[in-house]
Amino acid sequence: MEPIPETHAALEELERYGDLQLREDLEQLVGRAKERIPGLLGVSLGMLSQGLMLTYVASDVDVAALDAVQYVDDGPCEEAVRTAEVVQTDANALLDEDRWRLFAQATAAAGIESTLSLPIRHGGVVTGGVNLYGTTADTFDGHVEELAKLFGAWAPGAVANADLSFETRLEAVQSPGRLKAQAHVDQAIGLLVSARGLDPDAAEERLRSAAARAGVSIFVLARALVDAFGWDS
């Protein structure tokens, strides 16, 4: 599995400030997970205190955008961190959860059939969360405890200098084709206005905040929402 470009850029920035071990640790961690779970498409590891999301993928599915959709309108990873409980879902269960409707639509459009969200604890406190995305409805069946142990053993506190600001990260991942991308942002704002009754300014702010938390540009998030609802021309 490989880091997405945004994660690669974030790791390079951390290495510039002396954190030379994190990349190797993450490669070993996600490599072990992929060995155990052949249907694993992507892994995202989020650290609450540093506001940093690091994402690895085994395909061209944009799981970072799916993370961002959760931050726009809630989802299983958000619940896992809130409740400190493991949350496992499949495509049918997600579609039955009206409160996660946007996330369900986005995962369906991306061809994701199952998700597993794990809280990461350090010293008895939830310090982050892990999202795992699978190719089949039963990708994670029988592996939940194993994966919880694997990722729970990785301490998010190992990041020595993860104070990268959201704006700094987003500046590094601005999308080309900005006019087309801005049209997607406008459509995504309209979606939130319609689906959640937000005013346009609040909807745009929610998009920007969610994209920043996931470590992707607002254009990537907006495109995921547009694709999920089949609005693209």
C-alpha positions, 0 to 999 in steps of 0.5 A: 500500500502506498501513501496518497500524495497529500500524505506523502507531502505531510510526511516529507514535511514532518521529516524536514522537522526531524521525524524520520521514523514515522514513514517507516513505522506506517509502512510496516503497519499498513503492510501487515494489515494488507497481508492479513486482509487481502480485500483491504483497499485503504487505511486512514489514521487520524491523530486528534491532538495534532489534527493530522490524517495519514492515508494509505491506499492499495488502489485508485479509490480516493478513501481520503475523500471518503474520510472527509465526507464523514467529517462533513456529515458524520460517519462510523469513524466519528462515532468510533472516536466519540464512543470509544467503540469499534464500528463495523459496517457493510454497504447495506447497513450504511444505506440503512443509516439515514444519519450517515446518508452522505457517507453511504452514498459516497462509499457506494459510488466509490465501490466500497462494500465494507468499513471498519472504524477503530478508536486508538487509545493511549493511556486510556484516552482516545487519541485518534481513529483508524478507518479501514475500507474493504472490497467485499461486505465480509472483508473484516469479518473475523479480523476485528480483534486482530486489527484493533490490536495491531493499530492499538499498539501504534501510538499516535504520540510517536509523531514528534512534530505534527503541528502542520496547520490545515492551511499549510497542508491544503496549500500543497494539494490544490487541484489543477483545473480550478474552474471545473473544481470550483463548480464541484464545490458550488454543487457540494454546497448546494447539496448540504444546503438541501440535505441539511438545511445549512445556509451557503456560508455555513455549508462552505465552511463545513466543507473546508473544515472537513477537507482540512481534517482529512488532509485533502483539498476542498476540491477533492471532497466536493468531487466525491460528493458530486460523484456520489449523487451523480451530478457531474456532467 
